[in-house]
Amino acid sequence: MSEPIAFLGNLDPDEEADFLAALGAALPEETIRPFRTLTPDERATVRIAIVANPDPAEVALLPNLAWIQSLWAGVERLVRDLGPGTAPIVRLIDPELARTMAEAVLAWTYYLQRDMPAYRRQQETATWRQLAYRPPGEVRVGLLGLGALGSAAAARLVQAGFRVAAWTRAPKPVPAEVTAHSGPEGLPDLLAASDIAVCLLPLTEETRGLLDAGRFAAMRPGAALINFGRGAIVDTDALVAALDAGRISHAVLDVFSVEPLPPDSRLWRHPGVTVLPHISGPTTPGSAAAVVAGNVRAYRATGRIPAAVDVARGY
Ligand code: NAP
């Protein structure tokens, strides 16, 4: 029998129960215990922690941690909260999450391509007006980020007939149908060539505030933005100014610097903004538990820690 695995999170009780049940079913050979139920002696034996927004002070009470499994795909908050010198952090790379995110990217790309925001506004004034149809083959979608989620989204968009380009930090091989851009010098080219820019970047030192007034000015006049990455990548004042000036036609925002988005945020009422409550790529306990189980079993069998986040790079 191995030592217990600690579960640490700031989840509501039902959500915690769902995750613990899914993890227990996926790893029947392991004992997974909420941190609060572990004695100090048991805490000292723990090698693996499974976390969802954990209290860093509790993580610090596990002195022999070998690695930390996050239940979220985005780990910038965890990396920041735990600080340097923490045990390796393994983020969730879940094919089901990638599928769900790719579906969301396709859905909201269609929303923009089929002019749904404009028809919504027309309905408010009982206006019967048919806008020109743009087939997917005439719509250029630029993905900022082509990692686990961006790659799945690119495949889905290509399959649907959109013209797809992508921007990454370093050059990397991309499918033949995708136009590749990379590095700081690659972003203006991507933005200038996109009718819809889709942000699937992690929040790092380099990406915080990346989409600012200069970047919006570099976009095609009337282009649209979808932000499914992290809220703080977008400079909200600059976005609102670009929308008000008509430079950007519409923004679909699923992530915000402060969540839940405060009721007094002007984004809620801006006619050029569609607000979503962080729903584009939810973690589902069943599929996440299967991914975590694979990581835990590989570690038990080999002693090797799964590929971890590069803390210096920030993702
Ligand atoms: P990932 O596999 O780590 O991919 C990140 C991508 O961003 C990579 O292509 C990377 O480039 C690129 N990138 C990072 N920094 C860059 C920079 N400075 N310049 C240009 N490109 C840069 O991450 P993922 O699994 O696809 O997830 C991406 C993000 O989505 C997460 O970090 C999280 O913030 C967000 N997310 C949102 C939701 C939601 O519900 N809204 C759900 C899950 C995740 P390289 O390929 O060169 O490394």
Boltz pocket constraint, residues with backbone or C-beta under 6 A from the ligand:
constraints:
  - pocket:
      binder: B
      contacts: [[A, 73], [A, 74], [A, 75], [A, 92], [A, 144], [A, 145], [A, 146], [A, 147], [A, 148], [A, 149], [A, 150], [A, 167], [A, 168], [A, 169], [A, 170], [A, 171], [A, 172], [A, 183], [A, 200], [A, 201], [A, 202], [A, 203], [A, 204], [A, 206], [A, 207], [A, 227], [A, 228], [A, 229], [A, 230], [A, 254], [A, 255], [A, 278], [A, 279], [A, 280], [A, 281], [A, 282], [A, 315]]
      max_distance: 6.0
